[in-house]
Amino acid sequence: MTGFPPLWKRPLTLSGVMALLLLLWFYPVVRFTVHTWLGNETYLHGGLIPFISLWLIWRERDALKNIPPRTSGLALVAFALFALSWELGKVSNAMIIQQFSLVGMILCATWSQIGNAAFRQLLFPLLFLFLAVPFGESFIPPLMDFTADFATAAIRLTGIPVYREGNFLTLPTGNWSVVEACSGLRYLIASLTLGVLFAHLAYRHWTRKLLFLLASLVVPVAANGVRAYLIILIGHLSGMKLAVGVDHLIYGWLFFGLVMFLLFWVGSFFREGPAPEVSRSGFSSFPDSVVPRQRTEFTPIGILVFLALLPRWHVTHLESLSRSSAAPAAFALTVPPSWSSVPPESNPWTPHYTGERIKLEGSYASTHGLPPVTLFIAYYRQQTLGTSLITSGHTLVIPQDHHWGKIHESAHPLSVSAQTSPLPFTETLIRSESQHRMVWYCHWVDRHWVSSPYAVKAWEAWSVLKGQGDGAAVVVFSTPILADNPLQAQRNLQSFSQAMIPEIQRALEHLNQPQPR
């Protein structure tokens, strides 16, 4: 058979039309996704995923001849859950949730027209569409840590002395740093995508598929550690003349290409042939010349349209409530008696947060002669994609910063007073060529102090759904570490935070109060 059975042309056409309508209705999500594909080499493959998925569906055309199309009520329930998920992603400005939800709605719209049996047959080609979503940036920090750990251990095993401070490595011949581009996420995403496709095409048994997928995840991570070690070794042995410029990237891609070739070459030895044809009980083959009469079911289509429109209408209503309760334009803090405002340092460090509604920065010194403490508060309200508190670009130190770098981070519960529970501040150590600093930071949203960005998104969504807006803030304290004495810096931050947090919380709650309409 050269094409799809005639019986399948109408449900597949309806599925394509509904997918196109969903893409148009949720166009902002599509535009952001395409922009990410084109603007980030890690996700450049995303534009090919829909075409690969269509090709995989085309390969199943002969199998569909024995499966008559049906409508599915279960698909409508799943569609409603994805629509709800999109709304939660929208009100919390979590674009990745919106992207996965849109793909899920497209899958469920197709499912509703082809039926449960056909959906099972096309399950992999449809699920493969989820790989078009740009994801994985949250893995960058742990991947960077693993790369630094691996490279440091390998260098020491080689007999070369190395001093490590965070992701900064110092060798007798020069300095190295493990930055975002060294995390190996690009290799991992590429390996995962190719591995999923290869496992589906080459193997029939789930054990072999899972083993190859596991190898597709483990091998690129380990290979990236070896790559980092080899680049540092080449640079060290050449007196920092090789592998320190553009050839650094060239060596990396050549090495990754070799590793991927070996992975798939080894995997090809375990390739399995196609599954034998098995007649499906309960289904009969329909000859091309005999096409049963089809009747379009408009009820599922109408329900899908309603379920797609409803979350957009509700979000529009919530956004109108947020706009009508705009926060004041500024706020001020009362400095505690034991502290006084002082001029900023000559070479200040500032967290990288943009798009805030209100920002406050200041330096304060105590009467005990300790180093000054800097305070940074960025308050966000009526958040959008470009003006959201939690984004991948908001961080204490950006990878492009050549003056400051992060060397250590750990959760640090802060006890403000005996009457309050510890606040989930995160303690981070950063450094420049001339200074080490200790940083404590935390997020405030809907009267809650939280450290996890996922918790921030969840509380923002809940606050918006309650009609109280999406007001949230990041609060950052920092102070220099003198004479390699972090305990003194901790005591300094503890003293300042206990004095200031009640005032900060009062000011943020005042900002978050809805204005009379």
Secondary structure, 3 states (H helix, E strand, C coil): CCCCCHHHHHHHHHHHHHHHHHHHHCHHHHHHHHHHHHHCHHHHHHHHHHHHHHHHHHHCCCHHHHCCCCCCHHHHHHHHHHHHHHHHHHHCCCHHHHHHHHHHHHHHHHHHHHCHHHHHHCHHHHHHHHHHCCCCHHHHHHHHHHHHHHHHHHHHHHCCCCEEECCEEEECCEEEECCHHHCCHHHHHHHHHHHHHHHHHHCCCHHHHHHHHHHHHHHHHHHHHHHHHHHHHHHHHCCCCCCCCHHHHHHHHHHHHHHHHHHHHHHHCCCCCCCCCCCCCCCCCCCCCCCCCCCCCHHHHHHHHHHHHHHHHHHHHHHHHHHCCCCCCCCCCCCCCCEEEECCCCCCCCCECCCCCEEEEEEEEECCCCCCEEEEEEEECCCCCCCCCCCCCCECCCCCCCCCEEEEEEEEEECCCCCCCCEEEEEEEEECCCCEEEEEEEEEECCEEECCHHHHHHHHHHHHHCCCCCCEEEEEEEEECCCCCHHHHHHHHHHHHHHHHHHHHHHHHHHHCCCCC
